[in-house]
Amino acid sequence: MEPNESHITQVDHNEADLLDLLLPIAENIKLLVLGPLFVGACAFGVSYLLPQTYVSSAILNTPATSQPTPAEHVAASLMNSAIVLDPVIETLKLRAESEPIEVAREKLREDVKAVPGRNDRLVTLTVQSNSPARAQAIGNAILKQTFIESRLRKTDLERFTAQLDTARATEKKALAAASNLASSLEKSPSIANNSGELARGYAELLNSALQAQSKAALIEEKLLSLSEANLLQPPTLPQKPTKPVKSLITLAAVFGAFVLLLIFVMFRQYLKNAVLIPGTNAKLNRIRLALGLRSDS
């Protein structure tokens, strides 16, 4: 066979294979179009029967601190802790009487997310539930309990307040002594002979004042607590459900139905073509007998 004839034969063979592929699609075009559309319409209708999920969100601005652990991380951890979630569960009756509190707490943690900001001191609290009012109520309860738990106990409050008063008094005395020493130097130049010792004494007084000021600042940070004043956005009342995503469910159903119908059509066409091959009928009959079906012969 000449090269040109071989090339023409190969092209004809490829065209035949393409036609064999397109033929069953053309013959079953209605099934491949209407079938997925029908399945998609059914999936869209069923999506309205699925449980809906609403998400309420709140934003909390935490105070700036010099502690090793940022305040936003502390607040986020507190919102997910048992000392906050357990009272919320009991207040809103989020568990059955026979259900252990640990199980109810884990369920609530799945619906509650407290995420600290990466580049700011904000904490975003999101709560999901099957109703808008319930999601908002849980968010409000978590924030309220967080504010309560962030406050110092009475004994700690009294102790830190006393320490703060002492630090401020020490700072005030050190600054007053440093000011008096500076005034004495200005009024009595004759004592300049001891200027080195006086300078060291003045520096020590200023250092004591700075240490007392730093201690007072740390105590003030400990006295800070979260409150409604830190809320940038209270828990929202969601208007639309976030789940299920009806459009996504419909598209997935349409695509899945099209793929399955296409496989069915191509497999059925393959069986039709296989019958024309010698010896295929005998094999098909053996398969039918093995499956307990009735053979053609």
Secondary structure, DSSP 4 states (H G I P E B T S, - for coil): --HHHHHHHHHHHHHHHHHHHHHHHHHTHHHHHHHHHHHHHHHHHHHTTSPPBEEEEEEEEPPP--SSS-HHHHHHHHHTSHHHHHHHHHHHT-S-TTS-HHHHHHHHHHHEEEEE-SSSSEEEEEEEESSHHHHHHHHHHHHHHHHHHHSPPHHHHHHHHHHHHHHHHHHHHHHHHHHHHHHHHHH-GGGGGGHHHHHHHHHHHHHHHHHHHHHHHHHHHHH----GGGEEEPPP--SS--BS-HHHHHHHHHHHHHHHHHHHHHHHHHHHHHHTSTTHHHHHHHHHHHTTPPP--
